Amino acid sequence: MIARGRLLLALVALGACAKAPPEPPAPRAAPDSAPPAAPQPPAPPAPRAAPEPPPRKTASVTLALVGDINLGTLTVSDGVPPEEGRGLLDAARPSLEADLVVGNFEGVLGDSGTTYKCGPEGRHVPERDSAVTRPRSRPRVAPRQCYAFLTPPALAPRLVEAGFTHLNLANNHANDFGPEGRATTERVLDSLGIRTYGPLGSIAVDTVRRGDSLTAVGLVGFATYPHSYDLLDIARSAAVVDSVRALVDLLVVTFHGGAEGARALHVPESAESLGREPRGDLRAWARAVVDAGADAVVGHGPHVLRGIEFYRGKPIAYSLGNFLTYRGFNVAGPLGLTGVLRLEVGPDLLWRGARFVPMAQLPRRGPEPDASGAALDLVRTLSREDFGEAAARFGAEGEILPPE
């Protein structure tokens, strides 16, 4: 039985071998007559990297900054100076020589208009006779205290003659005669070659050239009104400054804020107001815009001088007072003390020097050098009392030094 089983197994194995498919033939080599492959073009050479341009050289820059300017107004009796204001700025002109000369223009340029600042019924200022220097009729006194300023455009060339290159329009008088008045003011100043900044969307960026060196300088203005960049919103103010920082080499931020009058000499450590109108937490705001990239912060609005501090090595001047306010402004006592803040940055974009040039303003006269030194003494005292170890130090000639 075992032998038969082996035979059956052998027959099954032979049957399985007989049914296996034949192996496929081995592949044949291609005949010699096949066409050769087309030649491939050589790979193009790798592009060469463009040479790096040499770094741009920056130039030194000088700035002269002042506070409030109002050359005269048609809304006040005898509010327009004679001879179209010639001579009002002559005494200050030597201190205003700089690459950029910046001031705060208080009011509106125009020969006539209607203001609704003093009440919903409006108040019309008629066009004056060009042959006289006074309005045809004395405007009625508005109820309550209300100030609206309308400066004849014929006075504006005095600003050019004094050397002004830029004027801030972010303030509480820029809208005295509404949007039309703001547009006219910008148009007149632009026709004279004076750059304006401060209204929403209006930022000044200019260049200072010396040989093959160039420095881009930016100016941004803030106030507490909807027609301007709003300093009441600190986070948004910082965002605006941060967005401009990358566009310029040097960024100067100005503001119009704080309480007003002889009692507003000191900068409080809290928010300020004018009556019920909020006017900003200036210490917190100024330091925030420095953190965002401002190289210097310069203020106006209180109509008096205020102290100067350094924060992270950057100067903050909280108010430069009334510079030239011919009529409609009180210039008694500390309200008549003013000056020019001169700043200089070197080619390395670091502050090389600063100086406060003290001046005084007498009624119906422009600013003049302050021989008494009262303006400088006031700024020195206010800086020390308000800012302590962060206060600016002052030399005998008004040199401004950072804290030790």
C-alpha positions in Angstrom: 0.0 0.0 0.0 2.8 2.3 0.7 4.5 1.6 -2.7 1.2 2.3 -4.6 0.8 5.5 -2.8 4.2 6.7 -3.8 3.4 5.8 -7.5 0.3 7.8 -7.4 2.1 10.8 -6.0 4.7 10.5 -8.7 2.1 10.4 -11.5 0.3 13.5 -10.0 3.6 15.4 -9.9 4.4 14.5 -13.6 0.9 15.6 -14.6 1.4 19.0 -12.9 4.8 19.4 -14.7 3.2 18.7 -18.1 0.6 21.4 -17.7 3.1 24.3 -16.6 3.2 27.2 -19.2 6.4 27.7 -21.2 8.8 30.4 -20.0 8.6 33.7 -22.0 11.5 34.3 -24.5 14.4 36.4 -23.3 14.2 40.0 -24.5 16.3 40.8 -27.7 18.6 43.7 -28.0 17.5 46.6 -30.3 18.9 46.3 -33.8 21.9 48.6 -34.7 19.7 50.4 -37.3 17.5 52.1 -34.5 17.8 56.1 -34.6 19.9 57.6 -31.9 18.2 59.7 -29.2 18.0 63.5 -29.9 20.8 65.5 -28.1 19.6 67.5 -25.1 20.5 71.3 -25.0 23.0 72.3 -22.4 21.5 73.6 -19.1 21.5 77.4 -18.9 24.0 79.0 -16.5 22.6 79.9 -13.1 21.6 83.6 -12.9 24.0 85.8 -11.0 22.7 87.6 -8.0 22.4 91.3 -8.4 25.1 93.2 -6.5 23.9 94.7 -3.3 23.5 98.5 -3.6 25.8 100.5 -1.3 24.0 101.6 1.9 22.3 105.0 1.6 24.1 107.7 3.6 21.9 109.9 5.8 22.4 113.6 6.3 22.3 115.7 9.4 19.0 117.6 9.9 18.2 120.8 11.9 14.6 121.6 13.0 13.1 124.7 14.6 9.7 124.2 16.2 7.4 126.8 17.8 3.9 126.8 19.4 0.7 128.6 18.4 0.6 131.1 15.5 -2.3 133.4 14.7 -1.3 136.4 12.5 -4.6 138.3 13.1 -8.3 137.7 12.9 -11.3 139.4 11.3 -13.5 138.2 14.1 -12.1 140.7 16.6 -12.2 144.5 16.4 -8.8 145.8 15.3 -7.8 142.2 15.0 -5.8 142.5 11.8 -2.3 144.1 12.0 -1.4 147.1 9.9 0.7 146.7 6.7 -0.4 143.0 6.4 1.7 142.1 9.4 5.1 143.0 8.0 7.8 143.0 10.6 5.9 140.8 13.2 8.4 138.0 12.8 11.6 139.9 12.1 13.1 139.6 15.5 12.5 135.9 15.7 13.8 135.1 12.2 17.4 134.4 13.1 16.3 131.6 15.5 14.1 130.0 12.8 16.8 129.2 10.4 16.7 125.4 9.9 16.0 122.6 7.4 12.5 122.3 8.7 10.7 125.1 10.5 7.4 123.9 12.1 4.6 125.7 13.9 1.0 125.3 14.9 -1.4 127.4 12.8 -4.3 128.5 15.0 -7.3 129.5 12.9 -8.5 129.6 9.3 -7.3 131.5 6.3 -10.1 133.4 4.5 -11.5 136.8 3.7 -15.0 136.0 4.8 -17.1 133.1 6.0 -19.7 131.8 8.4 -18.9 130.1 11.6 -21.2 127.9 13.6 -18.8 127.5 16.5 -20.5 130.1 18.5 -24.1 128.8 18.1 -26.5 127.1 15.7 -27.7 130.4 14.2 -24.2 131.0 12.8 -22.1 134.1 12.6 -21.2 135.7 9.3 -17.9 137.6 8.9 -18.2 139.9 5.8 -15.4 140.5 3.4 -13.5 143.6 4.4 -12.6 146.5 2.1 -9.1 145.7 0.8 -8.1 149.4 1.2 -8.5 149.3 5.0 -7.1 147.1 7.7 -10.2 146.7 9.8 -13.5 144.8 9.2 -16.3 146.9 7.7 -18.4 146.4 10.8 -17.5 145.2 14.2 -18.8 141.7 14.7 -21.3 141.3 17.5 -20.0 139.7 20.6 -21.1 136.0 20.7 -22.9 134.7 23.8 -20.7 132.9 26.2 -17.0 132.8 25.6 -16.4 131.7 22.1 -13.4 132.1 19.9 -13.3 131.7 16.1 -10.4 133.0 14.1 -10.4 134.0 10.5 -7.0 135.3 9.2 -6.9 137.2 5.8 -4.7 135.3 3.3 -2.8 138.5 2.6 -1.0 137.9 5.9 0.2 134.4 5.1 3.3 135.4 3.1 4.8 136.6 6.5 5.2 132.9 7.4 7.2 132.2 4.2 9.4 135.2 4.8 10.1 134.0 8.3 11.2 130.6 7.0 8.3 128.3 7.9 8.3 125.1 5.9 5.5 123.1 7.7 2.4 124.0 9.7 0.3 121.7 11.8 -3.5 122.0 11.3 -4.5 119.5 14.0 -6.0 121.8 16.6 -9.2 123.2 18.1 -9.3 126.2 15.7 -8.7 124.4 12.4 -12.5 123.8 12.1 -13.7 127.3 13.1 -15.2 127.8 9.7 -16.0 124.2 8.8 -14.7 121.9 6.2 -14.7 124.7 3.6 -12.4 126.8 5.8 -10.0 123.9 6.3 -9.8 123.3 2.6 -9.2 127.0 1.9 -6.4 127.1 4.5 -4.7 124.1 3.0 -5.0 125.5 -0.5 -3.5 128.9 0.4 -0.6 127.5 2.3 0.1 125.0 -0.4 0.2 127.8 -3.0 2.9 129.5 -0.9 5.0 126.3 -0.7 4.2 125.6 3.0 3.4 121.9 3.7 0.5 121.2 6.1 -0.1 118.1 8.1 -2.5 117.0 10.9 -5.9 116.4 9.2 -6.9 112.8 8.9 -4.9 111.3 6.1 -2.4 114.2 6.0 1.2 113.2 7.0 4.2 115.2 5.8 7.2 113.3 4.5 10.1 115.3 3.2 13.8 114.8 2.4 16.9 116.7 3.5 19.8 116.4 1.1 23.4 117.2 1.6 25.6 116.1 -1.3 25.0 112.4 -1.8 23.4 112.0 1.6 19.7 112.1 2.2 17.4 111.8 5.2 13.6 111.3 5.0 11.8 113.2 7.8 8.2 112.5 8.8 5.7 114.8 10.6 2.5 113.5 12.2 0.1 115.8 14.1 -2.5 114.8 16.7 -5.4 116.6 18.5 -8.6 115.7 20.2 -11.1 116.3 17.4 -12.6 114.1 14.7 -11.1 116.0 11.8 -7.6 115.1 13.0 -5.6 112.1 14.3 -7.0 111.6 17.8 -4.7 111.5 20.7 -7.6 110.4 23.0 -7.2 107.0 21.5 -3.7 106.0 22.7 -3.6 102.5 21.0 -4.6 103.9 17.7 -2.2 106.8 18.0 0.6 104.3 18.5 -0.5 102.3 15.5 -0.5 105.4 13.3 3.1 106.3 14.4 4.2 102.7 13.9 2.8 102.6 10.4 4.8 105.8 9.4 8.0 104.7 11.2 9.2 102.4 8.4 8.8 105.1 5.8 11.2 107.6 7.3 14.6 108.0 8.9 13.5 110.6 11.4 9.9 110.9 12.8 8.7 114.0 14.7 5.2 113.8 16.3 3.4 117.0 17.4 0.2 117.3 19.4 -2.4 119.9 20.5 -3.8 119.0 23.8 -4.0 119.7 27.5 -5.7 122.2 29.7 -5.3 125.9 28.9 -4.3 129.1 30.7 -1.9 130.4 33.3 -3.0 127.6 35.7 -2.0 124.9 33.1 1.8 125.2 33.5 2.2 121.8 35.0 1.7 118.4 33.3 -0.5 116.2 35.5 -0.1 112.5 35.9 -3.7 112.0 34.7 -6.1 113.0 31.9 -6.7 116.7 31.4 -9.8 118.6 30.3 -10.9 122.0 29.2 -14.2 122.4 30.9 -16.1 119.3 30.0 -13.9 118.7 26.9 -11.4 115.9 27.3 -7.9 117.0 26.3 -5.8 113.8 26.8 -3.6 112.0 29.2 -0.5 113.5 27.7 2.2 111.7 29.7 0.8 108.3 28.8 0.1 109.3 25.2 3.5 110.8 24.6 5.4 107.9 26.0 3.3 105.5 24.0 4.1 107.2 20.7 7.8 107.2 21.6 7.5 103.4 22.2 5.9 103.2 18.7 8.8 104.9 17.0 8.7 108.7 17.5 12.1 110.3 17.7 10.8 113.5 19.3 7.4 114.7 20.6 6.5 118.4 20.6 3.3 119.9 22.1 1.2 123.1 22.0 -2.3 124.0 23.1 -2.1 125.1 26.8 -1.0 128.6 25.6 1.8 128.5 28.1 5.2 126.9 28.3 5.5 123.5 29.9 8.4 121.3 30.9 10.6 119.0 28.8 11.5 115.4 29.7 13.5 112.6 28.1 11.9 109.2 27.7 14.0 106.4 26.3 16.5 109.0 25.2 13.9 111.0 23.2 12.9 114.5 24.0 9.2 115.3 24.9 8.3 119.0 25.0 4.8 119.3 26.4 4.0 122.8 25.3 5.8 125.6 23.5 3.2 128.2 24.3 2.0 131.2 22.2 4.5 132.1 19.6 2.7 134.8 17.6 -0.9 135.5 18.6 -1.7 139.1 17.5 -5.2 139.4 18.8 -7.8 137.3 20.6 -5.2 135.6 22.8 -4.2 136.6 26.3 -0.4 137.2 26.5 -0.2 138.5 30.1 2.3 137.0 32.5 3.4 133.4 31.6 1.0 133.5 28.6 3.4 135.9 26.9 6.5 133.7 27.4 7.5 131.6 24.5 10.5 130.3 22.6 12.0 128.3 19.7 12.9 124.6 20.2 15.9 123.8 18.1 16.8 120.2 17.5 19.7 118.7 15.5 20.2 115.1 14.5 23.5 113.8 13.1 24.2 111.6 10.1 24.0 108.6 12.4 20.3 109.7 13.2 21.1 110.3 16.8 20.3 113.5 18.6 23.4 115.7 18.4 22.1 118.8 20.1 19.0 120.7 21.3 18.4 124.2 22.5 15.6 126.3 23.8 15.8 129.9 22.6 13.7 132.0 25.0 11.4 134.7 23.7 8.6 136.9 24.9 5.5 138.3 23.1 4.1 141.7 23.9 0.5 142.7 22.9 0.2 143.4 19.2 3.8 142.6 18.6 5.6 139.5 17.5 8.0 137.3 19.4 11.3 138.9 20.5 14.4 137.6 22.2 13.8 137.4 26.0 16.7 139.3 27.5 15.4 138.6 31.0 15.7 134.9 30.6 12.2 134.4 32.2 11.1 131.9 29.6 14.2 129.7 30.0 13.9 129.9 33.8 10.3 128.9 33.6 10.9 125.8 31.4 13.9 124.8 33.5 11.8 125.0 36.7 8.7 123.2 35.3 10.9 120.4 33.9 12.5 119.7 37.2 9.3 120.0 39.2 7.2 117.8 36.9 9.7 115.1 35.7 12.4 114.8 38.4 15.1 112.4 37.3 13.7 112.3 33.7 13.8 116.1 33.3 15.8 117.8 30.7 18.8 119.8 31.9 19.4 123.3 30.6 22.6 125.2 30.1 23.1 129.0 30.6 22.4 129.6 26.9 19.4 127.3 26.7 21.3 124.1 25.7 19.1 121.1 26.4 20.8 118.0 27.8 19.4 114.6 28.7 19.3 113.6 32.4 22.5 112.4 33.9 
